[in-house]
């Protein structure tokens, strides 16, 4: 929830205790992020149930790093009188309700997965996180941060990481990671507007993520602003909100998994503009469009190279499919305003032809050859069949049979790559246009 940048600023500008606490948080966060990456890659999941019902379990770590800790409130139990426990319980329920009522989704995996949370994680831990299996909430240091259960959008945000894992599974790095963060802010903002009494329209909402997390010692209104990225806080100790609000201010960095919490400001503002442009409640149309884009099989195929403009294109596609040309133009215009102009029509023709695939397991076995016929509709056929996607010189092939996927670069009549499987053996491959000269089919 909190990018490393803020902890780093606190480590530099805070007093001795703040500094120690910030460094400890950085160490914990790195561990949690690594665990999430591993959980994503191995698709670890807790036991699922098929019928739709809320199944919440809130634990306490009693200020240790024990997970999940001691179970303190299960579904249907009365309030515990510990505000952190009860806020976590209510926030998990509100997020479940939005998913169920608006999207017809049965929990994070759409198969009734229980919602697990642990409060009082570590001592004065300034963060909340989704570790791939459950939610974790810190108490905050009390000096700069309040307890992290206090903001319902933070709970919605973290749980939405679980939805993403089960849908597109966008890798938590660079632009695909920023889209992952972005979708979590979209769900978080919608949960906040949905549980507000009365419910808030897009025009009435403040679009601040994490309002109430800062103590009065901090000069800021929350962690992020979807309406005006970069303006949520400007503080002597925490630094200034680093989010860009336009593609022209995109931040190139290796920190924060390649700026996942930073550049998410760009699509965040696009969602805000789309929700305002479409009018009414954000979940009525904008939310449904974004949810459909997140579930689009094409996004899953792109999961580790997905770019903002890919996601933009999918939202435009679903705006048209779900509603019509008026909604399509509102959504396209929203992306345009943040500097993203996706190609709405699929680029065709570059590959549509017969090609020869040369491939070798381990790059040491003799190369085998097979002819593939590429079609404009994104499929390829032949002895091996599957789907292809090509963009900015990157070519992705996924096969109908087996788990191997190939990623490489396409230049002219040759595409080459290291075979990028993800569950099987690695190898090398090359693709040459049939009849192209100068290529030895080794
Ligand atoms: Zn997040």
Boltz pocket constraint, residues with backbone or C-beta under 6 A from the ligand:
constraints:
  - pocket:
      binder: B
      contacts: [[A, 1], [A, 157], [A, 158], [A, 161], [A, 180], [A, 181], [A, 184]]
      max_distance: 6.0
